[in-house]
């Protein structure tokens, strides 16, 4: 049994008090350790980085433990994974708390390290499709970064106490990449894939003429067809041969992300994203809404003016969004989801033969999730199904639910299931309102036992005969 806790009996590492200069010297002598503690948002393997000594002990008597902790931190590399993310649950989909600058930084970092970064920019269309299609919902959860696009979703976040500071539209993000100076004297190499006839080529010519932060190293319009037809070896080889940093996909709502999911392991570019109309905007085929229209949340009206055929999709999305607000959002607003209690929280892992249980206790909210991150990471790495035990959980917020979505992602990736147990009626309503309909473990096992008994009954009857 392995556990992490917060509260009385543990002290977070602080450079204050009698031993502050000794701690500083110890950490400064180990650059990796110092860097790990400087990088906030829990980007280090130990996450909790706590001193396991009692507050009643003197600083001098615990010097060896402080040094031991510094050695432990220095021995691990900085960890950046889904359980480090500041990700919340917004009406059932993941929402990373980020702005344009942070998103640009994440792209630069992924390119510099050669680390995969597949990101999505959910808008109303994404949300409505995810509400009716489990595969679309899973595509959003599987992404490495989920940046909320669209004024309606930003307003929805404010209503549900999800701290989205501003929308991060894909077109704004790409514009920021284009207009900035090249970092380190190097331009971001982009491959345009998709768009209208001639749009990808026009976009490539535009960014290369600008000589800004983006360089087009190739383009391809695959024409019409299904995902399989657009995933032929010659198509993927053309993209890989261009050695891009970023494959910008524009294949229409739905198909683009399916193409990325289907081909991301075969593509060598570290950054992948479906950004819809960005190719057309960049190539000049479609004019983007003026700044004032975007600021007022009226970009949809401008898009209809530019592309009248869009009105049907927007009308369907509006009707579906109203249904989501009625069935999911309003019920959540009636439920308390902002824990107030400043109580100790605990998360511990208990392994059995074919399952691993995560036993939780306390009121989990955005400021005390460190113990949870490490335990969820360990649970995701185990084999077998995972059970979340809510028996001793008094409350949780949507930051907690965001981490549960990440656990769901990793458990599903290894072909296992996520169960819950001990969930009270109010907590179950909040889970269902976010489309987190995890089966109850005891009920599932009971149904399985009943099914086995019914299956064995005919053979027993034949044996008696």
C-alpha positions as CSV (number, residue, x, y, z in Angstrom):
1,X,0.0,0.0,0.0
2,X,1.4,3.3,-1.1
3,X,0.0,6.7,-0.1
4,X,0.4,10.4,-0.2
5,X,-1.2,12.9,2.1
6,X,-1.3,16.5,2.9
7,X,-1.9,18.3,6.2
8,X,-0.6,18.0,9.7
9,X,2.6,16.1,10.2
10,X,4.2,17.1,6.9
11,X,5.8,20.3,5.9
12,X,6.3,21.6,2.3
13,X,9.8,22.6,1.6
14,X,10.2,26.3,2.3
15,X,13.3,28.4,2.2
16,X,12.6,30.2,5.4
17,X,13.4,29.7,9.1
18,X,16.7,28.8,10.8
19,X,17.9,26.3,8.2
20,X,16.9,28.3,5.1
21,X,20.5,29.0,4.0
22,X,21.6,25.4,4.5
23,X,18.6,24.2,2.3
24,X,19.5,26.7,-0.3
25,X,23.1,25.6,-0.4
26,X,22.2,22.0,-0.6
27,X,19.8,22.5,-3.6
28,X,22.1,25.0,-5.4
29,X,24.8,22.3,-5.3
30,X,22.4,20.1,-7.3
31,X,21.2,22.0,-10.3
32,X,18.6,19.4,-11.3
33,X,17.0,19.6,-7.8
34,X,17.0,23.4,-7.8
35,X,15.5,23.5,-11.3
36,X,12.8,20.9,-10.3
37,X,11.7,23.0,-7.4
38,X,11.8,26.2,-9.5
39,X,9.5,24.7,-12.1
40,X,6.1,25.1,-10.7
41,X,2.8,23.4,-11.7
42,X,4.1,20.1,-10.3
43,X,6.6,19.3,-13.1
44,X,8.7,16.9,-11.1
45,X,8.4,13.2,-10.5
46,X,8.1,13.4,-6.7
47,X,5.3,16.1,-7.1
48,X,4.6,16.4,-3.4
49,X,8.3,17.4,-2.6
50,X,7.6,17.2,1.1
51,X,9.9,16.8,4.0
52,X,8.8,13.7,6.0
53,X,9.9,15.1,9.3
54,X,7.7,16.3,12.1
55,X,7.4,20.0,12.6
56,X,8.5,19.5,16.2
57,X,12.0,18.5,15.2
58,X,14.8,21.0,15.0
59,X,16.2,22.0,11.6
60,X,19.8,20.8,12.5
61,X,18.6,17.4,13.5
62,X,16.8,17.0,10.2
63,X,19.7,18.2,8.0
64,X,20.4,14.6,6.7
65,X,16.8,14.2,5.8
66,X,16.8,17.5,3.9
67,X,19.9,16.4,2.0
68,X,18.4,13.0,1.3
69,X,15.4,14.6,-0.1
70,X,17.5,16.9,-2.3
71,X,19.4,13.8,-3.6
72,X,16.1,12.0,-4.4
73,X,14.8,15.0,-6.4
74,X,18.2,15.4,-8.2
75,X,18.1,11.7,-9.2
76,X,14.9,12.0,-11.3
77,X,14.4,13.9,-14.5
78,X,11.7,16.5,-14.7
79,X,8.4,14.7,-15.4
80,X,5.9,16.3,-17.8
81,X,2.9,14.1,-18.4
82,X,-0.9,14.3,-18.2
83,X,-0.9,14.1,-14.4
84,X,1.2,17.3,-14.3
85,X,-1.4,19.3,-16.3
86,X,-3.6,22.0,-14.8
87,X,-6.5,20.4,-16.5
88,X,-10.2,20.8,-15.4
89,X,-13.4,19.1,-16.5
90,X,-15.7,21.4,-18.5
91,X,-19.1,19.8,-19.2
92,X,-17.4,16.4,-19.6
93,X,-14.4,17.4,-21.7
94,X,-10.8,18.3,-20.5
95,X,-10.0,22.0,-20.4
96,X,-6.4,23.1,-19.8
97,X,-5.9,26.4,-18.0
98,X,-3.6,28.2,-20.5
99,X,-3.3,31.3,-22.5
100,X,-1.7,32.1,-25.9
101,X,1.7,32.6,-24.4
102,X,1.7,29.4,-22.5
103,X,0.4,27.5,-25.5
104,X,3.2,28.9,-27.7
105,X,5.7,27.9,-25.0
106,X,4.3,24.4,-24.9
107,X,4.8,24.1,-28.7
108,X,8.4,25.4,-28.6
109,X,9.2,23.1,-25.8
110,X,7.8,20.1,-27.6
111,X,9.8,20.9,-30.7
112,X,13.0,21.6,-28.8
113,X,12.7,18.2,-27.0
114,X,11.3,16.2,-29.9
115,X,8.3,15.3,-27.6
116,X,4.9,14.6,-29.0
117,X,2.3,17.3,-28.5
118,X,-1.1,16.7,-30.1
119,X,-3.4,19.5,-29.1
120,X,-7.1,20.3,-29.7
121,X,-9.0,23.6,-29.5
122,X,-12.6,22.6,-28.5
123,X,-15.4,24.8,-29.5
124,X,-19.2,24.4,-29.4
125,X,-19.1,21.9,-32.3
126,X,-16.5,19.8,-30.5
127,X,-18.6,19.8,-27.3
128,X,-21.9,18.9,-29.0
129,X,-20.2,16.1,-31.0
130,X,-18.5,14.8,-27.9
131,X,-21.9,14.7,-26.1
132,X,-23.4,12.4,-28.6
133,X,-20.3,10.4,-29.8
134,X,-18.1,8.5,-27.3
135,X,-15.3,8.3,-29.9
136,X,-15.2,12.1,-30.2
137,X,-15.1,12.5,-26.4
138,X,-12.2,10.0,-26.3
139,X,-10.3,12.0,-29.0
140,X,-10.5,15.1,-26.8
141,X,-9.4,13.2,-23.7
142,X,-6.5,11.6,-25.6
143,X,-5.1,14.9,-26.7
144,X,-2.0,16.2,-24.9
145,X,-3.4,19.7,-24.5
146,X,-7.0,21.0,-24.7
147,X,-7.2,24.7,-25.3
148,X,-10.7,26.1,-25.0
149,X,-11.8,28.0,-28.2
150,X,-15.1,29.8,-28.7
151,X,-16.8,32.5,-26.6
152,X,-19.7,30.2,-25.6
153,X,-17.3,27.7,-24.0
154,X,-15.4,30.4,-22.2
155,X,-18.7,31.7,-20.8
156,X,-19.7,28.2,-19.8
157,X,-16.4,27.8,-17.9
158,X,-17.1,31.0,-15.9
159,X,-20.5,29.7,-15.0
160,X,-19.1,26.4,-13.7
161,X,-16.2,28.0,-11.8
162,X,-13.6,26.6,-14.3
163,X,-10.8,29.4,-14.3
164,X,-10.4,29.8,-18.0
165,X,-8.9,33.3,-18.3
166,X,-9.4,33.7,-22.0
167,X,-10.3,31.6,-25.0
168,X,-7.3,30.2,-27.0
169,X,-8.5,30.1,-30.6
170,X,-6.5,28.0,-33.0
171,X,-6.3,30.9,-35.4
172,X,-5.0,33.3,-32.7
173,X,-2.4,30.7,-31.6
174,X,-1.1,30.3,-35.2
175,X,-1.1,34.1,-35.7
176,X,1.1,34.4,-32.5
177,X,3.5,31.8,-33.9
178,X,3.7,33.7,-37.2
179,X,4.2,37.2,-35.9
180,X,6.8,36.5,-33.3
181,X,10.5,36.4,-34.0
182,X,12.0,33.0,-34.6
183,X,13.1,31.5,-31.3
184,X,16.8,30.8,-31.1
185,X,17.2,32.1,-34.6
186,X,15.2,29.1,-35.9
187,X,11.8,29.3,-37.5
188,X,9.0,26.8,-36.7
189,X,8.7,24.4,-39.6
190,X,5.1,23.8,-40.6
191,X,3.5,21.4,-43.0
192,X,0.0,22.4,-44.2
193,X,-2.3,19.4,-44.8
194,X,-5.8,19.9,-46.1
195,X,-7.9,23.0,-46.7
196,X,-9.7,24.1,-49.8
197,X,-8.2,23.6,-53.3
198,X,-5.1,25.8,-53.5
199,X,-5.4,27.0,-49.8
200,X,-2.5,24.9,-48.4
201,X,-0.1,26.1,-51.2
202,X,-1.3,29.7,-50.7
203,X,-0.8,29.5,-47.0
204,X,2.8,28.1,-47.5
205,X,3.7,31.0,-49.8
206,X,2.2,33.5,-47.4
207,X,4.2,32.5,-44.3
208,X,7.4,32.0,-46.3
209,X,7.1,35.5,-47.7
210,X,6.7,36.9,-44.2
211,X,10.0,35.5,-42.9
212,X,8.5,35.5,-39.4
213,X,8.4,32.8,-36.8
214,X,7.0,30.1,-39.1
215,X,8.5,28.5,-42.2
216,X,6.4,26.3,-44.5
217,X,8.4,23.2,-45.5
218,X,5.6,21.5,-47.4
219,X,1.9,21.3,-48.2
220,X,-0.6,18.7,-49.5
221,X,-4.2,18.7,-50.3
222,X,-5.3,15.0,-50.1
223,X,-8.6,15.7,-51.9
224,X,-11.7,13.8,-50.9
225,X,-11.9,10.4,-49.3
226,X,-12.0,8.7,-45.9
227,X,-9.3,8.6,-43.3
228,X,-7.8,5.4,-44.7
229,X,-7.5,6.9,-48.2
230,X,-5.7,9.9,-46.7
231,X,-3.3,7.7,-44.7
232,X,-1.6,5.9,-47.6
233,X,2.1,5.4,-47.3
234,X,2.9,7.9,-50.0
235,X,0.9,10.6,-48.2
236,X,2.7,10.0,-44.8
237,X,6.1,9.7,-46.5
238,X,5.7,13.1,-48.2
239,X,4.9,14.7,-44.8
240,X,7.8,13.0,-43.0
241,X,10.3,13.7,-45.8
242,X,9.7,17.4,-45.3
243,X,10.8,17.0,-41.7
244,X,8.3,19.5,-40.2
245,X,8.0,20.5,-36.5
246,X,4.3,21.0,-36.8
247,X,1.7,19.3,-39.0
248,X,-1.3,21.6,-39.3
249,X,-4.3,19.6,-40.4
250,X,-7.5,21.0,-42.0
251,X,-9.8,18.2,-43.1
252,X,-13.2,19.4,-41.7
253,X,-14.9,18.9,-38.4
254,X,-14.3,15.4,-37.1
255,X,-12.2,13.9,-39.9
256,X,-9.1,15.9,-39.1
257,X,-8.8,14.6,-35.5
258,X,-9.6,11.1,-36.6
259,X,-6.7,11.3,-39.1
260,X,-4.4,12.5,-36.4
261,X,-5.4,9.7,-34.1
262,X,-4.9,7.2,-36.9
263,X,-1.5,8.4,-38.0
264,X,0.3,10.1,-35.1
265,X,2.5,7.1,-34.4
266,X,3.6,7.1,-38.1
267,X,4.3,10.8,-38.2
268,X,7.7,12.1,-37.1
269,X,6.6,15.7,-36.4
270,X,6.4,16.4,-32.7
271,X,3.4,18.8,-32.9
272,X,0.1,17.8,-34.5
273,X,-3.2,19.7,-34.5
274,X,-6.4,20.1,-36.5
275,X,-7.0,23.9,-36.8
276,X,-9.8,23.9,-39.3
277,X,-10.0,27.2,-41.1
278,X,-6.5,28.4,-40.2
279,X,-5.2,27.2,-43.6
280,X,-7.9,29.1,-45.4
281,X,-7.4,32.2,-43.3
282,X,-3.6,32.1,-43.8
283,X,-3.9,31.5,-47.5
284,X,-6.3,34.4,-47.9
285,X,-9.2,32.4,-49.2
286,X,-11.5,33.3,-46.3
287,X,-11.3,36.6,-44.4
288,X,-11.2,36.2,-40.6
289,X,-13.6,38.2,-38.5
290,X,-12.5,41.7,-37.4
291,X,-11.1,42.1,-33.9
292,X,-14.2,43.8,-32.6
293,X,-16.5,41.0,-33.8
294,X,-14.2,38.4,-32.1
295,X,-14.2,40.5,-28.9
296,X,-18.0,40.6,-28.8
297,X,-18.3,36.9,-29.4
298,X,-19.8,37.4,-32.8
299,X,-17.2,35.6,-34.9
300,X,-19.9,33.0,-35.8
301,X,-22.0,35.7,-37.6
302,X,-19.0,36.8,-39.6
303,X,-18.2,33.2,-40.6
304,X,-21.8,32.7,-41.8
305,X,-21.4,35.9,-43.9
306,X,-18.2,34.5,-45.4
307,X,-19.5,31.0,-45.8
308,X,-23.3,30.9,-45.9
309,X,-23.4,27.1,-45.9
310,X,-22.2,27.1,-42.3
311,X,-25.5,28.3,-41.0
312,X,-26.9,24.8,-40.9
313,X,-24.1,23.5,-38.8
314,X,-24.2,26.4,-36.5
315,X,-28.0,26.0,-36.1
316,X,-27.6,22.3,-35.3
317,X,-24.9,23.2,-32.8
318,X,-27.0,25.8,-31.1
319,X,-29.9,23.4,-30.6
320,X,-27.5,20.7,-29.3
321,X,-25.8,23.3,-27.0
322,X,-29.1,24.3,-25.5
323,X,-29.9,20.7,-24.8
324,X,-26.4,20.2,-23.1
325,X,-27.0,23.3,-20.9
326,X,-30.4,22.0,-19.9
327,X,-29.4,18.4,-19.1
328,X,-25.8,18.9,-17.9
329,X,-24.9,22.4,-17.1
330,X,-27.9,23.7,-15.1
331,X,-28.0,20.5,-12.9
332,X,-24.3,21.1,-12.1
333,X,-24.9,24.7,-11.0
334,X,-27.4,23.4,-8.4
335,X,-24.8,21.1,-6.9
336,X,-21.9,22.3,-4.7
337,X,-18.6,21.7,-6.4
338,X,-16.3,24.2,-4.6
339,X,-15.1,22.4,-1.5
340,X,-14.6,24.8,1.5
341,X,-13.2,22.5,4.1
342,X,-9.5,22.9,4.7
343,X,-9.0,19.3,5.8
344,X,-6.3,16.8,5.3
345,X,-6.6,14.8,2.1
346,X,-5.2,11.4,1.4
347,X,-4.8,9.1,-1.6
348,X,-3.4,5.6,-1.4
349,X,-2.9,2.7,-3.7
350,X,-3.9,-0.8,-2.8
351,X,-3.0,-3.5,-5.3
352,X,-4.9,-6.8,-5.6
353,X,-4.5,-9.7,-8.1
354,X,-6.4,-8.2,-11.0
355,X,-7.2,-4.7,-9.8
356,X,-5.7,-1.7,-8.2
357,X,-7.8,0.5,-5.8
358,X,-7.2,4.1,-5.2
359,X,-8.6,5.0,-1.8
360,X,-9.4,8.6,-1.4
361,X,-10.3,10.7,1.7
362,X,-11.0,14.3,2.3
363,X,-12.3,17.3,0.2
364,X,-10.3,17.5,-3.1
365,X,-9.9,20.8,-4.8
366,X,-7.4,22.6,-7.0
367,X,-5.1,23.7,-4.2
368,X,-4.5,20.2,-2.6
369,X,-4.3,17.8,-5.6
370,X,-0.5,17.1,-5.3
371,X,-1.0,13.8,-3.4
372,X,-3.5,12.7,-6.0
373,X,-1.2,13.3,-9.0
374,X,1.4,10.9,-7.8
375,X,-1.1,8.2,-6.9
376,X,-3.0,8.5,-10.2
377,X,0.3,8.3,-12.1
378,X,1.2,5.0,-10.2
379,X,-2.3,3.6,-10.8
380,X,-2.1,4.4,-14.5
381,X,1.2,2.4,-14.7
382,X,-0.3,-0.7,-13.0
383,X,-1.9,-3.6,-14.8
384,X,-5.5,-4.5,-14.5
385,X,-8.6,-2.4,-13.8
386,X,-8.6,0.6,-11.5
387,X,-11.2,1.3,-8.8
388,X,-11.7,4.8,-7.4
389,X,-13.0,4.5,-3.9
390,X,-15.0,7.6,-2.9
391,X,-16.2,6.2,0.4
392,X,-14.4,8.8,2.5
393,X,-14.5,11.7,0.0
394,X,-16.5,14.6,1.3
395,X,-16.4,16.8,-1.8
396,X,-14.4,17.5,-5.0
397,X,-14.2,20.2,-7.7
398,X,-13.7,20.1,-11.4
399,X,-10.0,20.2,-11.1
400,X,-10.2,16.9,-9.4
401,X,-12.5,15.7,-12.2
402,X,-10.0,16.8,-14.8
403,X,-7.4,14.5,-13.2
404,X,-9.9,11.7,-13.2
405,X,-10.3,12.2,-17.0
406,X,-6.5,11.8,-17.3
407,X,-6.7,8.6,-15.3
408,X,-9.5,7.4,-17.5
409,X,-7.4,8.1,-20.6
410,X,-4.4,6.1,-19.4
411,X,-6.4,3.2,-18.1
412,X,-8.3,3.0,-21.4
413,X,-5.0,3.1,-23.4
414,X,-3.9,-0.1,-21.8
415,X,-7.2,-1.8,-22.4
416,X,-8.4,-1.8,-18.8
417,X,-11.5,-0.3,-17.1
418,X,-12.1,2.4,-14.6
419,X,-14.6,1.7,-11.8
420,X,-16.0,3.6,-8.9
421,X,-17.3,2.6,-5.5
422,X,-18.7,4.4,-2.4
423,X,-20.1,7.3,-4.5
424,X,-23.0,9.1,-2.8
425,X,-26.0,10.3,-4.7
426,X,-24.9,13.9,-5.0
427,X,-21.4,12.9,-6.3
428,X,-23.0,10.5,-8.8
429,X,-25.2,13.4,-10.1
430,X,-22.1,15.5,-10.7
431,X,-20.2,12.7,-12.4
432,X,-23.2,11.9,-14.7
433,X,-23.6,15.6,-15.5
434,X,-20.1,15.5,-16.9
435,X,-20.7,12.2,-18.8
436,X,-18.3,10.4,-16.4
437,X,-20.6,7.3,-16.2
438,X,-18.1,4.9,-14.6
439,X,-19.6,1.6,-13.5
440,X,-19.9,0.8,-9.9
441,X,-17.5,-2.0,-9.1
442,X,-19.6,-4.0,-6.7
443,X,-22.6,-3.9,-9.0
444,X,-20.5,-4.8,-12.0
445,X,-19.0,-7.8,-10.2
446,X,-22.5,-8.8,-9.0
447,X,-23.8,-8.7,-12.5
448,X,-20.8,-10.8,-13.7
449,X,-21.4,-13.4,-11.0
450,X,-25.1,-13.6,-11.9
451,X,-24.3,-14.0,-15.6
452,X,-21.7,-16.8,-14.8
453,X,-24.3,-18.5,-12.6
454,X,-26.9,-18.3,-15.4
455,X,-24.4,-19.6,-17.9
456,X,-23.5,-22.6,-15.8
457,X,-27.1,-23.5,-14.9
458,X,-27.9,-25.4,-18.2
459,X,-24.7,-27.5,-17.9
460,X,-25.6,-28.4,-14.3
461,X,-29.1,-29.5,-15.4
462,X,-27.6,-31.6,-18.2
463,X,-25.2,-33.2,-15.7
464,X,-28.1,-34.1,-13.3
465,X,-30.0,-35.7,-16.2
